[in-house]
Amino acid sequence: MVEEYKGKGRVLLGDSAFSSTCTAAELAKVGVYYIGPVKTATKNFPKARLQSVPMSKRGDTYTLRT
């Protein structure tokens, strides 16, 4: 699916049905960036790291990079 984009620094956008830490990491290995909402219940989600980030109000966001 992403063969033509490998190594070109393209950005792939996905919804929560396709988003996971595994998706982002695997795409990064082949030079494709990924943006999408990752549910906190997914495997390898860095809950401890996210809990250490101060968020003052509902709707605050934080970006993690792989």
PyMOL Python script that loads the backbone (N, CA, C, O; Angstrom):
from pymol import cmd

cmd.read_pdbstr("""\
ATOM      1  N   MET A   1       0.802  -1.196   0.000  1.00  0.00           N
ATOM      2  CA  MET A   1       0.000   0.000   0.000  1.00  0.00           C
ATOM      3  C   MET A   1       0.852   1.271   0.000  1.00  0.00           C
ATOM      4  O   MET A   1       0.469   2.270  -0.608  1.00  0.00           O
ATOM      5  N   VAL A   2       1.990   1.241   0.669  1.00  0.00           N
ATOM      6  CA  VAL A   2       2.822   2.444   0.732  1.00  0.00           C
ATOM      7  C   VAL A   2       4.125   2.286  -0.055  1.00  0.00           C
ATOM      8  O   VAL A   2       5.048   3.083   0.112  1.00  0.00           O
ATOM      9  N   GLU A   3       4.202   1.286  -0.893  1.00  0.00           N
ATOM     10  CA  GLU A   3       5.432   1.019  -1.643  1.00  0.00           C
ATOM     11  C   GLU A   3       5.948   2.252  -2.381  1.00  0.00           C
ATOM     12  O   GLU A   3       7.145   2.537  -2.344  1.00  0.00           O
ATOM     13  N   GLU A   4       5.071   2.976  -3.043  1.00  0.00           N
ATOM     14  CA  GLU A   4       5.510   4.122  -3.841  1.00  0.00           C
ATOM     15  C   GLU A   4       5.976   5.300  -2.991  1.00  0.00           C
ATOM     16  O   GLU A   4       6.602   6.223  -3.512  1.00  0.00           O
ATOM     17  N   TYR A   5       5.681   5.282  -1.683  1.00  0.00           N
ATOM     18  CA  TYR A   5       6.046   6.390  -0.802  1.00  0.00           C
ATOM     19  C   TYR A   5       7.275   6.104   0.057  1.00  0.00           C
ATOM     20  O   TYR A   5       7.769   7.000   0.740  1.00  0.00           O
ATOM     21  N   LYS A   6       7.768   4.882   0.033  1.00  0.00           N
ATOM     22  CA  LYS A   6       8.901   4.506   0.886  1.00  0.00           C
ATOM     23  C   LYS A   6      10.100   5.406   0.644  1.00  0.00           C
ATOM     24  O   LYS A   6      10.511   5.626  -0.495  1.00  0.00           O
ATOM     25  N   GLY A   7      10.653   5.921   1.732  1.00  0.00           N
ATOM     26  CA  GLY A   7      11.863   6.720   1.668  1.00  0.00           C
ATOM     27  C   GLY A   7      11.702   8.117   1.110  1.00  0.00           C
ATOM     28  O   GLY A   7      12.696   8.814   0.906  1.00  0.00           O
ATOM     29  N   LYS A   8      10.489   8.542   0.860  1.00  0.00           N
ATOM     30  CA  LYS A   8      10.267   9.861   0.260  1.00  0.00           C
ATOM     31  C   LYS A   8       9.814  10.904   1.269  1.00  0.00           C
ATOM     32  O   LYS A   8       9.539  12.046   0.902  1.00  0.00           O
ATOM     33  N   GLY A   9       9.734  10.514   2.552  1.00  0.00           N
ATOM     34  CA  GLY A   9       9.364  11.476   3.581  1.00  0.00           C
ATOM     35  C   GLY A   9       7.905  11.902   3.534  1.00  0.00           C
ATOM     36  O   GLY A   9       7.549  12.954   4.065  1.00  0.00           O
ATOM     37  N   ARG A  10       7.067  11.107   2.911  1.00  0.00           N
ATOM     38  CA  ARG A  10       5.644  11.431   2.824  1.00  0.00           C
ATOM     39  C   ARG A  10       4.967  11.255   4.169  1.00  0.00           C
ATOM     40  O   ARG A  10       5.496  10.590   5.059  1.00  0.00           O
ATOM     41  N   VAL A  11       3.798  11.851   4.311  1.00  0.00           N
ATOM     42  CA  VAL A  11       3.020  11.749   5.541  1.00  0.00           C
ATOM     43  C   VAL A  11       1.728  11.002   5.234  1.00  0.00           C
ATOM     44  O   VAL A  11       0.984  11.375   4.327  1.00  0.00           O
ATOM     45  N   LEU A  12       1.471   9.951   5.996  1.00  0.00           N
ATOM     46  CA  LEU A  12       0.255   9.169   5.850  1.00  0.00           C
ATOM     47  C   LEU A  12      -0.671   9.518   7.006  1.00  0.00           C
ATOM     48  O   LEU A  12      -0.270   9.459   8.168  1.00  0.00           O
ATOM     49  N   LEU A  13      -1.905   9.880   6.689  1.00  0.00           N
ATOM     50  CA  LEU A  13      -2.900  10.199   7.711  1.00  0.00           C
ATOM     51  C   LEU A  13      -3.847   9.020   7.861  1.00  0.00           C
ATOM     52  O   LEU A  13      -4.282   8.437   6.868  1.00  0.00           O
ATOM     53  N   GLY A  14      -4.165   8.669   9.100  1.00  0.00           N
ATOM     54  CA  GLY A  14      -5.082   7.557   9.327  1.00  0.00           C
ATOM     55  C   GLY A  14      -6.032   7.849  10.463  1.00  0.00           C
ATOM     56  O   GLY A  14      -5.793   8.743  11.275  1.00  0.00           O
ATOM     57  N   ASP A  15      -7.115   7.090  10.516  1.00  0.00           N
ATOM     58  CA  ASP A  15      -8.055   7.269  11.624  1.00  0.00           C
ATOM     59  C   ASP A  15      -7.752   6.236  12.707  1.00  0.00           C
ATOM     60  O   ASP A  15      -6.801   5.464  12.588  1.00  0.00           O
ATOM     61  N   SER A  16      -8.554   6.227  13.750  1.00  0.00           N
ATOM     62  CA  SER A  16      -8.260   5.374  14.901  1.00  0.00           C
ATOM     63  C   SER A  16      -8.367   3.882  14.569  1.00  0.00           C
ATOM     64  O   SER A  16      -7.821   3.059  15.304  1.00  0.00           O
ATOM     65  N   ALA A  17      -9.041   3.518  13.503  1.00  0.00           N
ATOM     66  CA  ALA A  17      -9.128   2.109  13.123  1.00  0.00           C
ATOM     67  C   ALA A  17      -7.771   1.573  12.657  1.00  0.00           C
ATOM     68  O   ALA A  17      -7.510   0.376  12.776  1.00  0.00           O
ATOM     69  N   PHE A  18      -6.917   2.433  12.134  1.00  0.00           N
ATOM     70  CA  PHE A  18      -5.615   2.020  11.616  1.00  0.00           C
ATOM     71  C   PHE A  18      -4.447   2.451  12.496  1.00  0.00           C
ATOM     72  O   PHE A  18      -3.317   2.017  12.272  1.00  0.00           O
ATOM     73  N   SER A  19      -4.698   3.287  13.482  1.00  0.00           N
ATOM     74  CA  SER A  19      -3.623   3.870  14.278  1.00  0.00           C
ATOM     75  C   SER A  19      -3.177   2.962  15.412  1.00  0.00           C
ATOM     76  O   SER A  19      -3.992   2.366  16.115  1.00  0.00           O
ATOM     77  N   SER A  20      -1.872   2.874  15.570  1.00  0.00           N
ATOM     78  CA  SER A  20      -1.268   2.169  16.701  1.00  0.00           C
ATOM     79  C   SER A  20       0.191   2.587  16.767  1.00  0.00           C
ATOM     80  O   SER A  20       0.732   3.154  15.818  1.00  0.00           O
ATOM     81  N   THR A  21       0.810   2.305  17.884  1.00  0.00           N
ATOM     82  CA  THR A  21       2.240   2.605  17.992  1.00  0.00           C
ATOM     83  C   THR A  21       3.026   1.746  17.009  1.00  0.00           C
ATOM     84  O   THR A  21       4.046   2.180  16.475  1.00  0.00           O
ATOM     85  N   CYS A  22       2.549   0.530  16.774  1.00  0.00           N
ATOM     86  CA  CYS A  22       3.200  -0.378  15.822  1.00  0.00           C
ATOM     87  C   CYS A  22       3.128   0.187  14.404  1.00  0.00           C
ATOM     88  O   CYS A  22       4.116   0.139  13.671  1.00  0.00           O
ATOM     89  N   THR A  23       1.984   0.717  14.014  1.00  0.00           N
ATOM     90  CA  THR A  23       1.821   1.309  12.686  1.00  0.00           C
ATOM     91  C   THR A  23       2.821   2.434  12.475  1.00  0.00           C
ATOM     92  O   THR A  23       3.513   2.483  11.459  1.00  0.00           O
ATOM     93  N   ALA A  24       2.889   3.340  13.447  1.00  0.00           N
ATOM     94  CA  ALA A  24       3.801   4.483  13.337  1.00  0.00           C
ATOM     95  C   ALA A  24       5.253   4.034  13.267  1.00  0.00           C
ATOM     96  O   ALA A  24       6.025   4.549  12.459  1.00  0.00           O
ATOM     97  N   ALA A  25       5.628   3.078  14.107  1.00  0.00           N
ATOM     98  CA  ALA A  25       7.016   2.611  14.138  1.00  0.00           C
ATOM     99  C   ALA A  25       7.408   1.898  12.841  1.00  0.00           C
ATOM    100  O   ALA A  25       8.501   2.119  12.318  1.00  0.00           O
ATOM    101  N   GLU A  26       6.527   1.049  12.324  1.00  0.00           N
ATOM    102  CA  GLU A  26       6.835   0.316  11.096  1.00  0.00           C
ATOM    103  C   GLU A  26       6.936   1.247   9.891  1.00  0.00           C
ATOM    104  O   GLU A  26       7.806   1.068   9.038  1.00  0.00           O
ATOM    105  N   LEU A  27       6.060   2.228   9.820  1.00  0.00           N
ATOM    106  CA  LEU A  27       6.134   3.183   8.718  1.00  0.00           C
ATOM    107  C   LEU A  27       7.394   4.043   8.816  1.00  0.00           C
ATOM    108  O   LEU A  27       8.012   4.359   7.799  1.00  0.00           O
ATOM    109  N   ALA A  28       7.772   4.419  10.031  1.00  0.00           N
ATOM    110  CA  ALA A  28       8.988   5.222  10.215  1.00  0.00           C
ATOM    111  C   ALA A  28      10.222   4.466   9.722  1.00  0.00           C
ATOM    112  O   ALA A  28      11.162   5.078   9.214  1.00  0.00           O
ATOM    113  N   LYS A  29      10.225   3.148   9.870  1.00  0.00           N
ATOM    114  CA  LYS A  29      11.355   2.335   9.417  1.00  0.00           C
ATOM    115  C   LYS A  29      11.585   2.437   7.909  1.00  0.00           C
ATOM    116  O   LYS A  29      12.707   2.271   7.433  1.00  0.00           O
ATOM    117  N   VAL A  30      10.515   2.710   7.165  1.00  0.00           N
ATOM    118  CA  VAL A  30      10.645   2.789   5.709  1.00  0.00           C
ATOM    119  C   VAL A  30      10.539   4.223   5.193  1.00  0.00           C
ATOM    120  O   VAL A  30      10.354   4.451   3.997  1.00  0.00           O
ATOM    121  N   GLY A  31      10.660   5.187   6.112  1.00  0.00           N
ATOM    122  CA  GLY A  31      10.709   6.583   5.699  1.00  0.00           C
ATOM    123  C   GLY A  31       9.376   7.228   5.410  1.00  0.00           C
ATOM    124  O   GLY A  31       9.300   8.184   4.638  1.00  0.00           O
ATOM    125  N   VAL A  32       8.312   6.713   6.026  1.00  0.00           N
ATOM    126  CA  VAL A  32       6.982   7.297   5.869  1.00  0.00           C
ATOM    127  C   VAL A  32       6.520   7.772   7.244  1.00  0.00           C
ATOM    128  O   VAL A  32       6.547   7.008   8.208  1.00  0.00           O
ATOM    129  N   TYR A  33       6.101   9.023   7.333  1.00  0.00           N
ATOM    130  CA  TYR A  33       5.611   9.559   8.602  1.00  0.00           C
ATOM    131  C   TYR A  33       4.133   9.257   8.744  1.00  0.00           C
ATOM    132  O   TYR A  33       3.419   9.147   7.747  1.00  0.00           O
ATOM    133  N   TYR A  34       3.669   9.121   9.979  1.00  0.00           N
ATOM    134  CA  TYR A  34       2.271   8.771  10.227  1.00  0.00           C
ATOM    135  C   TYR A  34       1.661   9.725  11.239  1.00  0.00           C
ATOM    136  O   TYR A  34       2.265  10.033  12.266  1.00  0.00           O
ATOM    137  N   ILE A  35       0.457  10.188  10.936  1.00  0.00           N
ATOM    138  CA  ILE A  35      -0.304  11.014  11.867  1.00  0.00           C
ATOM    139  C   ILE A  35      -1.659  10.355  12.054  1.00  0.00           C
ATOM    140  O   ILE A  35      -2.368  10.081  11.086  1.00  0.00           O
ATOM    141  N   GLY A  36      -2.014  10.101  13.314  1.00  0.00           N
ATOM    142  CA  GLY A  36      -3.315   9.504  13.593  1.00  0.00           C
ATOM    143  C   GLY A  36      -3.531   9.372  15.085  1.00  0.00           C
ATOM    144  O   GLY A  36      -2.567   9.320  15.849  1.00  0.00           O
ATOM    145  N   PRO A  37      -4.771   9.318  15.506  1.00  0.00           N
ATOM    146  CA  PRO A  37      -5.081   9.177  16.929  1.00  0.00           C
ATOM    147  C   PRO A  37      -4.851   7.741  17.397  1.00  0.00           C
ATOM    148  O   PRO A  37      -5.392   6.798  16.820  1.00  0.00           O
ATOM    149  N   VAL A  38      -4.052   7.586  18.438  1.00  0.00           N
ATOM    150  CA  VAL A  38      -3.767   6.254  18.971  1.00  0.00           C
ATOM    151  C   VAL A  38      -4.518   6.094  20.287  1.00  0.00           C
ATOM    152  O   VAL A  38      -4.353   6.892  21.210  1.00  0.00           O
ATOM    153  N   LYS A  39      -5.334   5.068  20.361  1.00  0.00           N
ATOM    154  CA  LYS A  39      -6.101   4.808  21.578  1.00  0.00           C
ATOM    155  C   LYS A  39      -5.155   4.359  22.683  1.00  0.00           C
ATOM    156  O   LYS A  39      -4.197   3.629  22.429  1.00  0.00           O
ATOM    157  N   THR A  40      -5.425   4.795  23.904  1.00  0.00           N
ATOM    158  CA  THR A  40      -4.536   4.485  25.033  1.00  0.00           C
ATOM    159  C   THR A  40      -4.530   3.013  25.408  1.00  0.00           C
ATOM    160  O   THR A  40      -3.643   2.575  26.140  1.00  0.00           O
ATOM    161  N   ALA A  41      -5.490   2.241  24.929  1.00  0.00           N
ATOM    162  CA  ALA A  41      -5.545   0.813  25.265  1.00  0.00           C
ATOM    163  C   ALA A  41      -4.728  -0.052  24.304  1.00  0.00           C
ATOM    164  O   ALA A  41      -4.701  -1.273  24.454  1.00  0.00           O
ATOM    165  N   THR A  42      -4.064   0.558  23.320  1.00  0.00           N
ATOM    166  CA  THR A  42      -3.290  -0.231  22.367  1.00  0.00           C
ATOM    167  C   THR A  42      -1.977  -0.698  22.969  1.00  0.00           C
ATOM    168  O   THR A  42      -1.425  -0.071  23.873  1.00  0.00           O
ATOM    169  N   LYS A  43      -1.491  -1.820  22.445  1.00  0.00           N
ATOM    170  CA  LYS A  43      -0.235  -2.402  22.912  1.00  0.00           C
ATOM    171  C   LYS A  43       0.908  -1.417  22.695  1.00  0.00           C
ATOM    172  O   LYS A  43       0.970  -0.749  21.662  1.00  0.00           O
ATOM    173  N   ASN A  44       1.795  -1.329  23.652  1.00  0.00           N
ATOM    174  CA  ASN A  44       2.988  -0.468  23.623  1.00  0.00           C
ATOM    175  C   ASN A  44       2.693   1.020  23.736  1.00  0.00           C
ATOM    176  O   ASN A  44       3.587   1.838  23.517  1.00  0.00           O
ATOM    177  N   PHE A  45       1.452   1.393  24.077  1.00  0.00           N
ATOM    178  CA  PHE A  45       1.162   2.809  24.266  1.00  0.00           C
ATOM    179  C   PHE A  45       1.929   3.284  25.501  1.00  0.00           C
ATOM    180  O   PHE A  45       1.829   2.662  26.558  1.00  0.00           O
ATOM    181  N   PRO A  46       2.690   4.371  25.389  1.00  0.00           N
ATOM    182  CA  PRO A  46       3.544   4.842  26.503  1.00  0.00           C
ATOM    183  C   PRO A  46       2.747   5.593  27.579  1.00  0.00           C
ATOM    184  O   PRO A  46       2.903   6.804  27.732  1.00  0.00           O
ATOM    185  N   LYS A  47       1.893   4.874  28.324  1.00  0.00           N
ATOM    186  CA  LYS A  47       1.044   5.515  29.333  1.00  0.00           C
ATOM    187  C   LYS A  47       1.854   6.253  30.396  1.00  0.00           C
ATOM    188  O   LYS A  47       1.500   7.367  30.781  1.00  0.00           O
ATOM    189  N   ALA A  48       2.929   5.644  30.867  1.00  0.00           N
ATOM    190  CA  ALA A  48       3.731   6.276  31.922  1.00  0.00           C
ATOM    191  C   ALA A  48       4.294   7.619  31.456  1.00  0.00           C
ATOM    192  O   ALA A  48       4.301   8.593  32.209  1.00  0.00           O
ATOM    193  N   ARG A  49       4.759   7.661  30.226  1.00  0.00           N
ATOM    194  CA  ARG A  49       5.310   8.914  29.691  1.00  0.00           C
ATOM    195  C   ARG A  49       4.218   9.975  29.558  1.00  0.00           C
ATOM    196  O   ARG A  49       4.439  11.141  29.884  1.00  0.00           O
ATOM    197  N   LEU A  50       3.068   9.578  29.091  1.00  0.00           N
ATOM    198  CA  LEU A  50       1.979  10.525  28.913  1.00  0.00           C
ATOM    199  C   LEU A  50       1.453  11.037  30.254  1.00  0.00           C
ATOM    200  O   LEU A  50       1.074  12.203  30.364  1.00  0.00           O
ATOM    201  N   GLN A  51       1.426  10.176  31.270  1.00  0.00           N
ATOM    202  CA  GLN A  51       0.955  10.589  32.590  1.00  0.00           C
ATOM    203  C   GLN A  51       1.892  11.591  33.251  1.00  0.00           C
ATOM    204  O   GLN A  51       1.484  12.317  34.158  1.00  0.00           O
ATOM    205  N   SER A  52       3.143  11.635  32.804  1.00  0.00           N
ATOM    206  CA  SER A  52       4.104  12.569  33.385  1.00  0.00           C
ATOM    207  C   SER A  52       4.017  13.961  32.760  1.00  0.00           C
ATOM    208  O   SER A  52       4.690  14.887  33.214  1.00  0.00           O
ATOM    209  N   VAL A  53       3.194  14.113  31.722  1.00  0.00           N
ATOM    210  CA  VAL A  53       3.046  15.392  31.034  1.00  0.00           C
ATOM    211  C   VAL A  53       1.903  16.177  31.682  1.00  0.00           C
ATOM    212  O   VAL A  53       0.777  15.685  31.752  1.00  0.00           O
ATOM    213  N   PRO A  54       2.187  17.398  32.158  1.00  0.00           N
ATOM    214  CA  PRO A  54       1.113  18.180  32.775  1.00  0.00           C
ATOM    215  C   PRO A  54       0.118  18.684  31.730  1.00  0.00           C
ATOM    216  O   PRO A  54       0.490  19.384  30.789  1.00  0.00           O
ATOM    217  N   MET A  55      -1.130  18.324  31.908  1.00  0.00           N
ATOM    218  CA  MET A  55      -2.198  18.811  31.038  1.00  0.00           C
ATOM    219  C   MET A  55      -3.243  19.453  31.936  1.00  0.00           C
ATOM    220  O   MET A  55      -3.785  18.812  32.836  1.00  0.00           O
ATOM    221  N   SER A  56      -3.515  20.713  31.683  1.00  0.00           N
ATOM    222  CA  SER A  56      -4.339  21.469  32.615  1.00  0.00           C
ATOM    223  C   SER A  56      -5.840  21.405  32.344  1.00  0.00           C
ATOM    224  O   SER A  56      -6.644  21.581  33.259  1.00  0.00           O
ATOM    225  N   LYS A  57      -6.217  21.154  31.098  1.00  0.00           N
ATOM    226  CA  LYS A  57      -7.647  21.150  30.829  1.00  0.00           C
ATOM    227  C   LYS A  57      -8.018  20.092  29.798  1.00  0.00           C
ATOM    228  O   LYS A  57      -7.171  19.602  29.051  1.00  0.00           O
ATOM    229  N   ARG A  58      -9.280  19.758  29.775  1.00  0.00           N
ATOM    230  CA  ARG A  58      -9.778  18.771  28.834  1.00  0.00           C
ATOM    231  C   ARG A  58      -9.520  19.253  27.401  1.00  0.00           C
ATOM    232  O   ARG A  58      -9.740  20.421  27.078  1.00  0.00           O
ATOM    233  N   GLY A  59      -9.057  18.347  26.562  1.00  0.00           N
ATOM    234  CA  GLY A  59      -8.776  18.696  25.177  1.00  0.00           C
ATOM    235  C   GLY A  59      -7.325  19.040  24.909  1.00  0.00           C
ATOM    236  O   GLY A  59      -6.935  19.221  23.756  1.00  0.00           O
ATOM    237  N   ASP A  60      -6.505  19.134  25.978  1.00  0.00           N
ATOM    238  CA  ASP A  60      -5.084  19.379  25.774  1.00  0.00           C
ATOM    239  C   ASP A  60      -4.477  18.220  24.988  1.00  0.00           C
ATOM    240  O   ASP A  60      -4.929  17.081  25.113  1.00  0.00           O
ATOM    241  N   THR A  61      -3.468  18.500  24.191  1.00  0.00           N
ATOM    242  CA  THR A  61      -2.830  17.457  23.385  1.00  0.00           C
ATOM    243  C   THR A  61      -1.335  17.413  23.662  1.00  0.00           C
ATOM    244  O   THR A  61      -0.753  18.366  24.179  1.00  0.00           O
ATOM    245  N   TYR A  62      -0.738  16.307  23.313  1.00  0.00           N
ATOM    246  CA  TYR A  62       0.699  16.109  23.453  1.00  0.00           C
ATOM    247  C   TYR A  62       1.143  15.215  22.304  1.00  0.00           C
ATOM    248  O   TYR A  62       0.477  14.226  21.996  1.00  0.00           O
ATOM    249  N   THR A  63       2.239  15.544  21.679  1.00  0.00           N
ATOM    250  CA  THR A  63       2.731  14.778  20.543  1.00  0.00           C
ATOM    251  C   THR A  63       3.931  13.928  20.941  1.00  0.00           C
ATOM    252  O   THR A  63       4.879  14.428  21.547  1.00  0.00           O
ATOM    253  N   LEU A  64       3.888  12.651  20.601  1.00  0.00           N
ATOM    254  CA  LEU A  64       5.013  11.758  20.828  1.00  0.00           C
ATOM    255  C   LEU A  64       5.626  11.429  19.483  1.00  0.00           C
ATOM    256  O   LEU A  64       4.910  11.216  18.504  1.00  0.00           O
ATOM    257  N   ARG A  65       6.929  11.388  19.432  1.00  0.00           N
ATOM    258  CA  ARG A  65       7.621  11.032  18.182  1.00  0.00           C
ATOM    259  C   ARG A  65       8.290   9.691  18.351  1.00  0.00           C
ATOM    260  O   ARG A  65       8.855   9.395  19.404  1.00  0.00           O
ATOM    261  N   THR A  66       8.224   8.873  17.302  1.00  0.00           N
ATOM    262  CA  THR A  66       8.880   7.568  17.349  1.00  0.00           C
ATOM    263  C   THR A  66      10.265   7.657  16.792  1.00  0.00           C
ATOM    264  O   THR A  66      10.978   6.655  16.747  1.00  0.00           O
TER     265      THR A  66
END
""", "prot")
cmd.dss("prot")
cmd.show_as("cartoon", "prot")
cmd.util.cbc("prot")
cmd.orient("prot")
